[in-house]
Amino acid sequence: MTSRARALVRVALCAFLTIGTVACGRRASDVTVITFWTIGREGEVVGELLRDFERQHPNIRVEAQQMPLTAAHEKLLTAFAGDALPDIGQLGNTWIPELATLGALEPLQPYVDESRAVPKDDYFAGIWDTNVIDGKLHGVPWYVDTRLLFYRSDLLAKAGFPNPPRDWDEWKRALAAVKANAGSGNYSIFLPLNEFEPLLNLASQESDPFLRDGDSRGNFESPGFRRAFDFYIEMFRNGWAPPMSNQEISNVWDEFAKGFYTFYITGPWNVGEFRRRLPADMQDKWATAPLPGPNGPGAAIGGGSSLVIFSHSKHKAEVWQLIEFLSQPEQQRRFHALCGDLPPRRSTWDDPELRNDVHAAAFRDQLERVKPTPKVPEWERIAQEIRLAAERAIRGGATNDEALASLDARADAILEKRRWMLARQSRATAAEIIPSPACGRRCRQADEGNRGTTSQGLPSPAPPARPLPQAGEVNDLSAAP
């Protein structure tokens, strides 16, 4: 090849590479990448749905990162402190108040108002409400769970009860009858001492709130909580429930099959586990039922996870498209088939597979009555104090009255900083509304003109870097959106 020919080849090759590079660069610039943090099992299966979303939205690519549940909360707080949160995230419902108070979450009501894909009235009301903090919507429910009765229908019928109990009085009679027929070493119900949820669900059926005075003090000595607490402790003192944690038995499925207990309060994740782990000859001997309440079918706590947009995201419109996609009934049905999570929209339950599922029907019924937990960042710490107070009473370390008085005191101590912040916020509001008499209208006008600016009329400087909050704690309510 002559030198002239080699030069022509080099020119042509360079031109080809240049055109290819420009073309690739143009294609890449047309694609918006959004980051999505998920938690646990949901992160393992959502990839199948994301692939379909990307096919329908070729200009959007989703980078999903799965976090283990045990590390997710700390990682979220660390990312908040470092301004490194993703565009979209899966948040447990009890975490939403904390992240909303920190100003980390984008208010979503304007998006919902313009969307036909996320109709509020199609969602179970109690689950939707878990996402509303101080009147602002901060998340869209992705999946929901609630705890209810799993029970051995054969053992209950043998004790003289062909149907599950509907109220507390009938439940007490059933518990006594089952215990009388259970045989030595067996019990009526299993209430693991390391779980606060069974007691919390019983207490949610009463009208008294868990907290009072603007969620700044405990309300556990109220008549309602006391009735639920007394009933819960009675189940242990009457020998209906063993004073054990779930680490003290082989596993809940084997002991259920052996008849060690007849009733168990648990959630939808165990439907699949019971179907897989119980022997074949046991599959027609267990059932689910809504929790009995004081005077009929009772309420329960609504759990699950929601989808949120983090406020720093530069791709909020694209993230909302993903939330709309994952909120479609078709995608919620697929999600349920992949991991067993229950859909938060009523219309999704019209699917024949869900509608005809004998073990899911009780969940559909109870979801109409679920309630949110108190919407304070400190709630998870308080819930653990509920568990400890109950265990002290069960083991004889305190009377019921002493346990509840101590529980209120512990809750008040945990909420001390919240009371301080609320008082500070109240004083600041009062100072803005009530000007000094010596100042009058001119000072008010000057203040309104200067608010948000420096003395030179320039925008106020950015706030200092945010310190990392501790778990269940926020630094200042003034950071709220």
N, C-alpha and C positions, 0 to 999 in steps of 0.2 A: 504494500500500500504506500502510495506516495505521501510526501509530507502534506501536500495540499488536501489529499483525501482524508488523512488523519485529522487535520484541522477542521474539516467540514463535519466529521463524525463527532468531534468534541463539541462543536457549536450546537449540533442537533441534540446531543445528549444533555447538554446543559439546559437547553431550551425545554426539553421534555421534563427534566427534573424540576425546573422552575415552575412550569405550568402545573405539574402534579402537586407541588408544595402549596401553591396558591389555592388550587382547588380544594385540597384537603383542609387548608386553613379556613377556607370559606365555609365548608361544611361544618367544621368544628365550631365556628363562631355562630352558626345558626342553631346550635343545640344548647339548651339551658340545663345545667346539672343541678339537681336539688339533693340535699343530703337528708336522710331519714334514719333516725335512731329508733330501734325497736327493742323489745324486752322479751327474753325467754322464748317459749315455744312459738309464739306469734312471729317472731323474727325468722324462725326456721321455715315457715310455710308461706309467708307473704310474698316471697320472691316469685312464685307462680302467678300471682295476681299482678305484680309489678311488670312482668314481661308483657302481659296483655295491655296494661296501661301504656307502656312505651310504644307498642305497635299502633295503638290508637292515637298516640301523641308523639309522632316521630321527632318533634322538636324539643322533647323533654327526656332527659335521662335521670333515673333515680339511683343514687348510691345509698344502699341500705347497710346499716351496721347494727348487728345484734349485740345487746348487752345482757349479761347475766343479771337476774333480779337482785341478787345480793350486792352487786356493785353499782346498780343503775342510779340510785339516789345520789350517792357521793359523786359519781361522774357528772351528773347533771349540775350539781352545785359548783363543782370545780370548773366546768365549762362556762357556767354563768359568770363566775368571778373573772375568768380569762377571756370573756367575749368570744367564746368558741363553741357556742351552741349550734346545732344543725338548723336546717330550714324547717323541718317538720319532725315531730316526735310522738311516740306513744307514751302517755302518762297514766299511771294509776290514778283513779279518781281522788284518792286522799292526798295526792301530791299537788293537785291543781291549785288549791288555795295558797300553798307556799310559793310556787313559781309565779302565780298571778300577783301576789303581794310584792314580790321582788321586782315586778315590772318586766318579767321575762316573756310573757305571753301576749300575743296579739289579740285584741278583742275581735270576736268573729261575727257579732250580730249584723254589721253592715254586709258581710258576705252572704249570710243566711237570707237577709232581706231581698237580695238580688238573685237568689238561687231557687230553682225549682227542683233541684236534686236533693236538697236537705230540708224537707218539710218538718218543722218542729212538732206538729200535731201527730205525726206518724210515730214519734218516739215515745217510749214509756216515760211518763211525766217525771217520776222520781229520779230516773237516770239522767234525763236532760238537766234536771235541777242541780245535779252534782257539779255541773260545769259552769253554773252561774254564781259568780263571786261579786258581792257588792253591786248586784244589779247588772253586771256585765257578763256576757257569754264568752268563755275562754277556751272551750273545747267542744268537739262533736263526738258523741259516744261512738266507739268503734265496736266494742262488744261489752256484754253485761253479764254479771253473775249475781246470784243471791243464794242464800243457804236455806234449805228446807229439810223435811224429814225423808230419810231413806229408812225403810223398815222391812222386816221379815213378815210378809203377809200371812204365811202359814202359822207362825208362832203367835201372831196377834189373834188370828181366828181361833186357834186352839185355846186362847185365854178368854174367849167369849166375845171378841170384837171383830166382826166380819169386815168392818170399814175403819179407816184411820180416824183418829179423834179430830173434832172440829173446834173444840174450845179447851181451856185449861182444866175445867172440872172433869170433862170426859177423859182428857189425857191423864189426869191423876188416877182415875179409876182404872184406866188401861195399864198404866205403869204398875199399879199395885197388883193387878191380876196377872200380868206377865211375870212379875217377880215371883208370885206364888206358884206359877207353873214352870219356872225356868230351871229348877233343880239347883243343887248346891254349887256354888262358885260361879253362877251365871247371873246376869243382871238384865234390867229392862232397857237401859239407855247408856250410851257411852258419850260422856262429855269431857273430852281431854282437858286436863288442868292447864296445859300449856297453850290453850286457845281461848281468846277472849270473845270470839265471835258468837258462840251459842248464847251466852248471857247478854251480849249486846243486842242480838236479834230479839230476844224476849223483851228486853227493855224498850226496844223501838216500838213495841206494840202499845205502849202507854202514851198518853198525851203530853206528859211532862217532858220538856227538853232536857238533854244531857247537861247543857251549860246554861247559865243565866247572866243577866246584866251585860248584854251585848257580847255574849260568849267569852266573858272575862273571868267567870268564876264557875266552880263545879256546882251541879244541881243534883247530886247523887243521894241526898237525904230527902228528896222530894217524895211524896206518896207513891207516884207512879214507878219510879226506879226502885223504891223499897219493895213494892209488891213483886216486881220481877226478880229482884235479888232474893227475896224470901222463898219464892217458888224454886228458883235455881238451887239454892242451898238445901231446900227440903228434899230434892231428889237424891242428894248424897246422904243426908241424915236418915232418910227412910230406907237406905240400902238399895235404892233403885239404880244408882249410878256408882261405879267403882271410883275411888279417889286416885286416879291414875292419869298419867300423860300418855300420849300415843307412842312415846319411846319405850314404854313399859309393857307393850304387847308386841306380838310377833309382827303383825300388820293388820290394818283395819279390815281387809277383805277376808283373810283366813278366819279371824275371830268372828266376823259377821256370819260366815258360812257355818261355823261350829255352833252358833247359838249363844256365844258369850254375851251378846247383847242383841236386842230386837230393834231399837231405834238408834239412829245416828243422824246428827245434824251436819250436813255437808253441802257441797256445791256441785255445779254441773260437770266439773272436770272428773268427778268420780262416776258419772254415768258410764263413760267408756271403760274406766278401770274395772267397775263391777262386772260389766259384760265380758271383759277379757279374762278376769282373774277368778271369778266365781265358777264352780263346776257346772257342767252342762245341766245336771239334774237340779240345780239351784236357780236357774234362770227364770222359772215361772213362780218363784217363791219370794221375790222381793219386789218392792214398788216404791214410788215416791209420792209425797203428798205435801200440800202447802202447810206451813207452820200453823198450828192451832194458836188462836189468840185468846185473850181473856173472855171474850163473848162471841167468838166465831172465828173464821179464818183471819189470821193476823197479818200485820205488816212485817217487813223485814228490811234489813240494810241492803241498799243497792251498791254493788261493787262493779269491778271491771276496769276497762281502760278507754281513754279517749284520744282523739287525734288533735294536736295543737300546732299552731304556727308560732314559731319563736319570733319575738318582736324585731330582732336585728336582721331577719332574713331579707335579702334583696330580691327574692323571687316569690313574693307572696301570691301573686296571681297564678303562677304555675303550681304552687303548693296547694292552693285551693282547688285547682282542677283535680289533683290527686285525691284530696279529701272527698270531693264529689264522686269520684270514681269508686273509691273504697266504700262509700256510703250507699251505693246502689243495692237494692234488694238482691239482684243476681249475684253480686260480688259477696254480699253477706252470706248468702246461701253456700257459695263455694267455700268461703272462709270457715263456716261451721262444719262443712264436710271434711275439710283439711285438718282441723284441730279441735273441733267440738265446742268452740266458743259460741255462746248464745247471741243471736242478733238483737240489737236494741230497737229495731223498727218493727211495729206491729205487722205491716204488710209483708215482711219477710216470712213471718210465721204462717202465712197462707200457703206456703209451699207444702205439697202433700207429704214430703218426707218428714218435715217438722210437725205438721198438723197431726199426723198419724203415729207419731212417736209416743208410746204410752208413758215413757219415763220423762219426756220433755214437757208433757201437758201440764204437770204441776208447776213447773217453772213459768210457763206462759201465764198461768193464773196468778201466781204470786207477784210477777213483775208489775202487775197493775197497782200493787200496793207498796212498792219499795219506797224507802226514804233515804235521803242522803245523811251522812254523818256530819257533825259540826264542821263548818268550813273555816277552820283555823289551822295554821301550820303546826301547832303543837298537838294536834289530835292523836297522832299515832303514839306519842309518849303517854298521853292520858289513857289511851286504850290499854296499854300494858299495865298501868296502875290499876285499872279495873280488874284485870286478870289476877294481879297479886292480892288485891283486897279480897276477892272471892276465895282464893286459895287459903288465905289466912283464916277466914271464917270456916271453910270446909275442914281444915285440919285442927280446928279448935284453938287457934292462936288469938282469936278475937270473936266477940259476939257480932251479930249482924249490925247492931247499932254502932259498935266501936269501929267495925270495918268501914262502914259508910261515912262516919265522921272523919276517919283518917283519909279516906278516898277524897272527900271534898277538900280537906286541907292540902293534900298532895296536888290536886288539880289547881287549887288557888296558887300554890307556889310555882307550878309550871307556867301559869298564865300571868305571873307578876309582871313580866316585861310587856306583855300585851296591854295590861291595864295602864302602865306608864306611857306607852305609845299612844293609846287612845286618849289619855288625859292631855298629852302634849298636843295631839292633833286638835282636840277640842279647844285648847287655849289659843292655838294658832288661828283657828277658824273664827273664834270670838274676837281676836285682835284685828282681823281683817274686816269684820262686819261692824264693830263698834269703835269708831275713831275717837281719839281724845277730844274732849270738849274744847280744849285750847287750840286744837288744830282746825277743825271745821271742814267746810267744803273744799277750800283750796288745797289742803293736805290730801284729801281723798282724791281730788283730780290729779294732783302731782303723783300720788302713789300709783293710780291706775295708768298714768302715762309712762311711768318709769318701770313698772313691773316687768320683769324679764329682760331688763337692760342694765348696763353699767351706768355710772354717773356721766359717762361721756356719750350715752345714747347708743352704745354698741351692744350686740347680743351678749348675754351673760356667758362667762366662760363655762366650759364643760365641767361637770361635777368630777370630783376626784375618783380615782380607781376604787371599785367596790371591794370591800373586804369579803372574804369567804365566810358565809354564814354557817353556823353549826346545824346539824340535822334537826329539823323541826323548829327552826328559829329563824326569824327575819330581823333585819337590822333597823328598819325604820319604815313606818307606814307611809311616810311621805314619798317613798319610792313607788307606791301603788299607782297603777295606771289611772 
